[in-house]
Structures are given as structure tokens and as C-alpha cells.
Amino acid sequence: MLQKMLENQYGVTVDEYVKLERFDALRGNGWLYLISKPAGKEEEDIAELEKIAEHLRNYGDHNVPVILQSKEGHLITEWEKNKYCVLANRQPEEQKKIKLGRKLAKFHERGRRVPFQIERSSRIGQWKSLWEKRLEQMEKVWNGLLFQTPEDEFQRMFIDSFPYYLGLTENAIQYLVDTEIDDEPLETDSGTVCHERFTQKTWGPLNNYMIKNPFDWVFDHRSRDIAEWTRERYLHNSQTYDVELKRFFEEYQSVAPLSPFSWRLLYSRLIFPLHYFECIESYYITTSEQDKKVLEEKLMRILRQSGEYEQFLAGFYQLTDAPIKRLNLPLLEWLY
């Protein structure tokens, strides 16, 4: 059916279907075509992402696909009552072992040179208002539950734990605000192409191909990606993350040393308990009992490890060899 869509809507013929983790993909004439859903994005959003993608390709990034236009000239195509987008990449070479820190720094350096105004996917300067909004929404739900008997174990854990995470979030917002007051951003702090949530797996390898999917992108400060990669690695294995973290930061800074402003922004983002927020929000959105069970276990784990997370925050600057004294990086007193 997808082969038919490619022929019919895009005039592209392919040889075979391949499944690349979360993508349906088709291969033909030296190209790899990934079929993607627009995921709530409109034509204008996608047009902006393709403009960014073109910029990155022109700067030599071979892992950035083209978002194809249909024969009608649209980036979103309707086929059998569904909407699709097609990403096309010259069939990439199989990836050898890569230095992810270096790769990400180079990606950010290219992204910083985008020569036009980014409007639709920009998150620059919005962290504070986004965090406050999430906190407010969660506090509302929490207040509504306070005077009821908890329906289940998840609700009981949420009611008990929220005041602590409220305090942590206020710390993150304060640290962010102080950074914006105290520190001058440098040229390297200008906005760049980042990811909604950058992790070890964001770029694949998908069956040994590395693909940088424009649908993952937002325009933001580079510390967003570094912080989210760090958080994911810590949560993935809170016992052995340190070696990996040290190496990643060395690799990244061999291409792009972090400014005081970057370090502090990064740290404020790590203080913000995003993993807690996402767990609670997902629980109240999902209708699947199975997912609820998984999220309940996840919350239990988050709460059990809250002391360890404090230790991780307390040792973060030292572990990554941040020049604390030279750059005058403030520490969170209560963590020590």
C-alpha cells in the first residue's frame, strides 16, 4: 500500500519494504524513503523544518533527509484516509562506532548558522513560562485530589510526593532566572537546531543507518539537548552513568566549549524534574490499564531514587569537569 502511495502521489518507484524500528521505510534506486505521520504538524511547520534541513545538508550533513513534496507540491499527503509525509535519504552508509558528543556539537554548530528567522519551532527563551505552566496545571490536579481518599497507589504517591517536586521546580526556575540576570550569553549561546528530547537513540542507528529526523527538531539553546541526553543516561543506569557522561562532555567540548551561560542553563534544566512531570502527565492521559501499571512502577522508581538524583545534581559540575571557580558557577546550597 505504501509503495502504491509513493508511485501515485510522488512518482517514485521502489524495490522493497523495510521496517526501521519506529518507521515504515522503502528502498529503491539508491534512496531510502521513510514514511512518517505529520504528528500534529501543519504544512507551514513542515515547510520551516525542510528549510532548516536544507541548510544543514548544504553545510555537509549527509544524515539529514529531504522532506519530499508530492506531485501536487504538498509536504503532507492524504492517502486512504491517512496523512503522511515522506523523508528521503540517499541510502546512507552503515554507521561505524561514532563519538556522539562530537557529532552533536558539530550538528549544533551547523544549526547555529541558520540564515533565516525561525518562528514556528522556536522555544528560545520560553523555558520559564513553559515550566510555570506545567507546574500550575499539575498543582491544580493535586489540589483537587488533596481532600479525597486516594483511588489507587499512583494517586497516593502523587499526593505525597508533589510538594517536594514543586520545590525542586521552583529551584529550577529560580536558577534559570538568576542565570538570565547574572550572565551575558556569548555568541555560541545563540539558538540552534535541537531536539524535542535528545537521547542516545534519537539518531538511530536504525538498522545501522544514522538518520536525523526533522520531525524531532525544535529551535532552542544547545544546552537543551545536552541536558536531556544527560538525564536519560543517568535514569537509564544511575550506577554507571559517570564514565559515559565524562566522555560525552569531553567529546562535545573538543568541538564547542560550553560558556558559563550554557553550563548554568544546562544545570537549571537538570534540576527541573521533567521525568517526574512526564510520568504524572502520561498517567492521567492514558486509558490503557497496562500503561498505567507501567507508569505506576516508573513513579515508584523515581521516588525511590530521589535521594540519588539529589546526589547526581550535587556532583554534576565536578563529574563533568566544569570549571566551577573560573566560571563562577553557583551551586545549590541545600544539596550539600
Secondary structure, 3 states (H helix, E strand, C coil): CHHHHHHHHHCCCCCEEEEECCEEEEEECCEEEEEECCCCCCHHHHHHHHHHHHHHHHCCCCCCCEECCCCCCCCCEEECCEEEEEEEEECCCCCCCCCHHHHHHHHHHHHCCCCCCCCCCECCCCHHHHHHHHHHHHHHHHHHHCCCCCCCHHHHHHHHHHHHHHHHHHHHHHHHHHHHHHCCCCHHHCCEEEECCCCCCCCCCECCECCCCHHHEEEECCHHHHHHHHHHHHHHCCCCHHHHHHHHHHHHHHHCCCCHHHHHHHHHHHHCCHHHHHHHHHHHHCCCHHHHHHHHHHHHHHHHCHHHHHHHHHHHHHHCCCCHHHHCCCCCHHHC
